[in-house]
Amino acid sequence: MKAMLEEEHRTAAGASPLARDVRQAGAICYRRNKNGDLRILLVGSRRNGRWGVPKGHLDPGETTAAAALREAFEEAGVEGSVDPDVFGSFSYRKDSTPHRYSVSVHLLEVSRMTTEFPEKAMRKQKWFPPKIAIRDVAQPGLRTLLQRLR
């Protein structure tokens, strides 16, 4: 017991005073192809190109569903119907900051993709079958959420 308490103290003492929990919202953007097969849209990170879903900060007073829809448009030019209920959540850390990011994820059925959107020049995007999307996403917690779609 004493060793456990000492380890907790060391961990807490070693934590950066600047570290904080950051809330985000994200969207699993999906559609069906001509054959009726499910496809998931992934976007590349601006920093390292790793695959993930559109996600980002919440504006003051904004719901996670509204933020997920906004982020999907800004990062991928996606328009559609967002489920107001949170599908799931995951957490991650970026290499460049001490912060922990907690993402509330919503399902977004894509009805249209625009040709112009704010981050078009900064991000790659691609539609994937669920099995490949699960394999290729960077965050393990997101991988777990995508597995629920199969």
Residue pairs with C-beta under 8 A, 6 or more apart in sequence:
15 98
16 98
18 98
19 98
19 99
19 100
20 99
20 100
21 99
21 100
21 101
21 102
22 57
22 99
22 100
22 101
22 102
23 57
23 58
23 102
23 104
24 55
24 56
24 57
24 58
24 67
24 101
24 102
24 103
24 104
25 55
25 56
25 58
25 64
25 65
25 66
25 67
25 68
25 71
25 103
25 104
25 105
25 106
26 52
26 53
26 54
26 55
26 56
26 68
26 71
26 103
26 104
26 105
26 106
26 142
27 53
27 54
27 55
27 68
27 69
27 71
27 72
27 78
27 82
27 105
27 106
27 107
27 108
28 40
28 53
28 87
28 105
28 106
28 107
28 108
28 145
28 146
28 149
29 40
29 41
29 53
29 54
29 72
29 76
29 78
29 80
29 108
29 110
30 38
30 39
30 40
30 41
30 107
30 108
30 109
30 110
30 149
31 38
31 39
31 41
31 109
31 110
31 127
32 38
32 39
33 39
37 129
38 129
38 130
38 149
39 127
39 128
39 129
40 127
40 128
40 129
40 130
40 133
40 146
40 149
41 53
41 76
41 78
41 110
41 125
41 126
41 127
41 128
42 51
42 52
42 53
42 125
42 126
42 128
42 133
42 136
42 137
43 51
43 52
43 53
43 54
43 75
43 76
43 123
43 124
43 125
44 50
44 51
44 52
44 123
44 124
44 125
45 51
45 52
45 123
45 138
46 119
46 122
46 123
47 94
47 96
49 124
50 138
51 126
51 133
51 136
51 137
51 138
52 137
52 138
52 139
52 142
53 105
53 137
53 142
54 68
54 71
54 72
54 74
54 75
54 76
54 78
55 68
55 71
55 103
55 105
56 67
56 71
56 74
56 75
57 67
58 64
58 67
59 67
59 70
62 70
63 84
64 86
64 104
64 106
65 82
65 83
65 84
65 106
66 82
68 82
68 104
68 105
68 106
68 108
69 80
69 82
69 106
69 108
72 78
72 80
72 82
72 108
73 79
73 114
73 117
73 118
74 117
74 118
74 119
75 117
75 118
75 119
75 123
75 125
76 113
76 117
76 119
76 123
76 125
77 113
77 114
77 115
77 116
77 117
77 120
78 108
78 110
78 112
78 113
78 114
79 110
79 111
79 112
79 113
79 114
80 108
80 109
80 110
80 111
80 112
81 108
81 109
81 111
82 106
82 107
82 108
83 106
83 107
83 108
84 106
85 106
86 104
86 105
86 106
87 105
87 106
87 107
87 145
87 148
88 105
88 144
88 145
88 148
89 102
89 103
89 104
89 105
89 141
89 145
90 102
90 103
90 105
90 139
90 140
90 141
90 142
90 144
90 145
91 100
91 101
91 102
91 103
91 141
92 100
92 101
92 103
92 139
92 141
93 99
93 100
93 101
94 101
103 141
103 142
105 142
105 145
128 136
130 146
130 149
130 150
131 150
133 146
134 143
134 146
134 147
134 150
137 143
137 146
